[in-house]
């Protein structure tokens, strides 16, 4: 689960900062001061797993810098750093920055990680550290008119399965209840297609014949005696996924608009969609498409 860090997380964040194998602080006595500085000047996201924080990122919205990205060595290689970095970049972009900047030591795994994540070297500091920069607005540029949204065919199943794996694994970074994508993809895809077969539709988006994403939805009919007839029959959007290389281009909004047209023809006047509370990017996309919060589910974990 990813959440914003609080002052109560200070000891564990300091512990992780000291435990990393690379970019170790030259003076361990300064770790306490560094952690205090992060809490005073940045937004800190924390990855929590096995009842403890296992990684964190920090972004300074004042100057557009990523000032920390560290993962416990025993939890490396699981995509934690990439997920935390993405949220840190979101903080900077939402604060009005067009670019993000960070520094890291040369000839390290961190350097290779940032290069593969799309960061560009723009200089070196006197101590040899690399200055990296990344354009935060490039991924917001619109697609050309090549975007096509169409109903699925039987040939699309492998690509739908790929998207479900991607969607499930992404949601795993937001909540520990989500199972691995490969474990559930086939069963879930079969269920989704059956639900959409009678009173629904599954649409895929393509750009220059490249799979971009999909959306699925159908008509739900309930018998809640406390609600109006139009609330008991509504269009339910079960899934929407945009593949990583195409996110941030308002493709989700286009998919939502298209499935709205299809479901509206069935006579419904309300559309509903669910999101994990911590999936802020999904919630933002839904609100851009005109959705508003309707019901909120609260959860409490009961400790035996």
C-alpha positions in Angstrom: 0.0 0.0 0.0 1.2 3.5 -0.8 0.3 6.4 1.5 1.6 9.8 2.6 4.2 9.5 5.3 3.6 11.2 8.7 6.0 12.3 11.5 5.4 8.9 13.2 7.2 7.3 10.2 10.4 9.3 11.0 12.3 6.4 12.6 11.7 3.9 9.8 12.4 6.4 7.1 15.7 7.2 8.8 16.4 3.5 9.0 15.8 2.9 5.3 18.0 5.9 4.4 20.9 4.5 6.3 20.4 0.9 5.1 20.7 1.4 1.3 23.7 0.0 -0.5 24.3 3.0 -2.8 24.2 6.8 -2.3 25.0 6.2 1.4 25.3 9.4 3.4 28.9 10.5 3.9 28.1 11.4 7.5 25.6 9.0 9.2 25.2 11.4 12.0 23.4 13.8 9.7 20.6 11.3 8.9 18.4 12.6 11.7 18.8 16.1 10.3 18.1 15.0 6.8 14.9 13.2 7.7 13.7 16.3 9.6 14.5 18.4 6.5 12.4 16.1 4.3 9.4 16.3 6.6 9.7 20.1 6.7 10.2 20.8 3.0 8.8 18.0 0.9 5.8 15.7 0.2 6.8 12.1 1.2 5.1 9.0 -0.2 5.7 5.7 1.7 5.3 2.1 0.5 4.0 0.0 3.3 4.2 -3.8 3.2 4.4 -6.5 5.9 3.2 -4.0 8.5 6.2 -1.6 7.9 7.4 1.0 5.5 9.8 -0.6 2.9 10.4 2.5 0.7 9.8 6.2 0.3 10.1 9.1 -2.1 10.2 12.8 -1.4 9.5 15.7 -3.8 10.1 19.4 -3.0 7.3 21.4 -4.7 9.3 24.6 -4.1 12.0 23.9 -6.6 10.8 20.9 -8.6 13.3 18.4 -7.3 13.1 14.8 -6.3 15.0 14.9 -3.1 14.7 11.2 -2.0 13.9 7.8 -3.4 15.0 4.8 -1.3 13.8 1.2 -0.9 14.8 -1.3 1.7 17.4 -3.6 0.2 15.3 -6.7 0.9 12.4 -5.3 -1.1 14.3 -4.1 -4.2 13.4 -5.3 -7.7 9.6 -5.3 -7.1 8.7 -2.1 -8.8 8.4 -0.2 -5.5 10.8 2.5 -6.5 9.2 3.2 -9.9 5.7 3.5 -8.3 7.0 5.9 -5.6 8.9 8.0 -8.2 5.8 8.4 -10.3 3.9 9.8 -7.4 6.7 12.2 -6.5 6.7 13.4 -10.1 2.9 13.9 -9.9 3.4 16.2 -6.8 5.8 18.4 -8.8 3.6 18.6 -11.9 0.5 19.4 -9.8 2.5 22.2 -8.2 3.1 23.7 -11.6 6.5 22.4 -12.6 7.2 21.5 -16.2 10.3 19.5 -15.4 11.7 17.6 -12.5 15.3 17.4 -11.4 17.4 15.0 -9.2 21.0 14.0 -8.6 22.6 10.6 -8.1 26.0 9.1 -8.0 27.5 7.9 -11.2 28.1 4.2 -12.2 25.4 3.0 -9.8 22.2 1.0 -10.3 20.3 4.2 -9.5 21.9 5.9 -12.5 20.8 3.0 -14.7 17.3 3.1 -13.2 16.8 6.7 -14.0 18.1 6.5 -17.5 15.7 3.6 -18.3 12.9 5.6 -16.7 13.3 8.4 -19.2 15.5 10.8 -17.3 18.1 12.8 -19.2 21.6 13.8 -17.9 22.0 17.6 -18.1 25.2 18.0 -16.1 27.5 17.0 -13.3 28.1 18.5 -9.9 31.6 19.2 -8.6 31.6 15.9 -6.7 30.8 14.0 -9.8 27.1 13.4 -9.1 24.9 13.3 -12.2 22.2 15.9 -12.6 19.1 14.3 -14.2 16.1 16.1 -15.6 12.7 14.8 -16.8 10.0 16.6 -18.8 6.7 16.2 -16.8 4.5 17.6 -19.5 5.7 15.5 -22.5 3.4 12.7 -21.6 0.4 15.1 -21.5 0.7 15.9 -25.2 -2.4 14.7 -27.1 -2.3 11.8 -29.5 -2.7 12.4 -33.2 -6.0 11.7 -34.9 -4.8 8.0 -35.2 -6.6 7.0 -32.0 -9.4 4.5 -32.8 -11.9 3.2 -30.3 -13.8 0.1 -31.4 -15.6 -3.0 -30.0 -13.5 -6.0 -29.3 -13.2 -9.1 -31.5 -12.1 -12.6 -30.5 -8.6 -11.7 -31.7 -8.2 -9.1 -29.0 -8.2 -11.5 -26.1 -4.4 -11.7 -25.6 -4.2 -7.9 -25.5 -7.1 -7.6 -23.1 -5.4 -10.2 -20.9 -2.2 -8.2 -21.0 -4.1 -5.1 -19.9 -5.8 -6.9 -17.0 -2.4 -8.1 -15.7 -1.1 -4.5 -16.0 -4.2 -3.1 -14.2 -4.1 -5.7 -11.4 -0.4 -5.3 -10.8 -0.7 -1.5 -10.7 -3.5 -1.7 -8.2 -1.3 -4.0 -6.1 0.9 -1.0 -5.5 -2.1 0.8 -4.0 -3.5 -2.0 -1.8 -2.3 -5.3 -0.4 -5.7 -7.1 -1.1 -5.0 -7.2 -4.8 -3.6 -10.6 -6.1 -0.9 -10.9 -8.8 -2.2 -10.1 -12.3 -1.0 -13.4 -13.8 -2.8 -15.3 -11.1 -6.2 -13.9 -11.8 -6.1 -12.6 -15.4 -7.9 -15.5 -17.2 -10.6 -16.0 -14.6 -11.3 -12.3 -14.4 -11.3 -11.8 -18.2 -13.8 -14.7 -18.6 -16.1 -13.2 -16.0 -15.9 -9.7 -17.5 -16.7 -10.9 -21.0 -19.7 -12.8 -19.7 -21.0 -9.8 -17.9 -20.6 -7.6 -20.9 -22.1 -10.1 -23.4 -25.8 -9.3 -22.8 -26.3 -5.7 -21.8 -22.8 -4.3 -22.1 -19.8 -3.6 -24.2 -16.0 -3.9 -24.2 -14.1 -1.4 -26.2 -10.4 -1.2 -27.0 -8.3 1.9 -28.1 -5.6 1.6 -30.7 -3.1 4.1 -32.1 -1.5 3.3 -35.4 -2.6 -0.3 -34.8 -0.9 -0.4 -31.4 -3.0 -1.4 -28.4 -3.5 1.5 -26.1 -6.1 0.4 -23.6 -9.7 -0.8 -23.0 -12.9 -0.1 -21.1 -15.7 -2.5 -20.1 -19.1 -1.9 -18.8 -22.7 -3.1 -18.6 -26.2 -2.4 -17.2 -26.7 -3.2 -13.6 -30.2 -3.6 -12.1 -30.8 -3.6 -8.4 -33.8 -3.6 -6.1 -32.9 -1.1 -3.4 -36.2 0.0 -2.0 -34.6 3.2 -0.6 -33.6 4.5 -4.0 -35.3 5.9 -7.1 -35.9 3.8 -10.2 -33.2 5.6 -12.2 -30.7 4.7 -9.4 -31.7 1.0 -9.5 -30.8 0.7 -13.2 -27.5 2.3 -14.1 -24.5 1.8 -16.3 -21.6 0.2 -14.5 -18.1 0.7 -15.8 -16.2 -2.3 -14.4 -12.7 -1.7 -15.8 -10.6 0.8 -17.6 -6.9 0.6 -18.4 -4.5 2.7 -20.4 -1.2 1.1 -21.0 1.9 2.7 -19.4 3.4 4.3 -22.5 0.1 6.2 -23.3 -0.9 7.4 -19.9 -1.4 11.1 -19.1 -2.9 11.9 -22.6 -6.6 12.0 -21.6 -7.2 8.6 -23.4 -9.1 7.4 -20.3 -11.5 10.3 -20.8 -12.0 9.4 -24.4 -12.7 5.8 -23.5 -15.2 6.9 -20.8 -17.0 9.2 -23.2 -17.3 6.5 -25.8 -18.7 3.9 -23.4 -21.1 6.5 -22.0 -22.5 6.8 -25.5 -23.0 3.1 -25.8 -24.7 2.7 -22.4 -26.9 5.8 -22.8 -28.5 4.1 -25.8 -29.7 1.4 -23.4 -31.8 4.1 -21.6 -29.7 4.6 -18.4 -29.3 8.1 -17.0 -26.6 7.3 -14.5 -23.0 5.9 -14.8 -21.0 4.5 -11.9 -17.4 3.4 -11.6 -15.3 2.3 -8.6 -11.7 3.3 -7.7 -9.3 2.4 -4.9 -9.1 5.4 -2.6 -5.3 5.6 -3.1 -5.5 5.4 -6.9 -5.4 9.2 -7.3 -4.6 9.1 -11.0 -7.7 7.1 -11.7 -9.9 9.4 -9.6 -8.5 12.4 -11.4 -9.3 10.9 -14.8 -12.9 10.1 -13.7 -13.5 13.6 -12.4 -12.1 15.0 -15.7 -14.8 12.9 -17.4 -17.6 14.4 -15.2 -17.9 11.8 -12.5 -18.4 12.8 -8.9 -18.1 10.8 -5.6 -21.4 8.9 -4.9 -20.8 6.4 -2.1 -17.7 5.9 0.0 -16.7 2.5 1.4 -14.7 2.6 4.7 -12.7 -0.4 5.7 -11.2 -1.3 9.1 -8.8 -4.1 9.6 -9.7 -6.1 12.7 -6.6 -7.4 14.6 -7.3 -10.7 16.5 
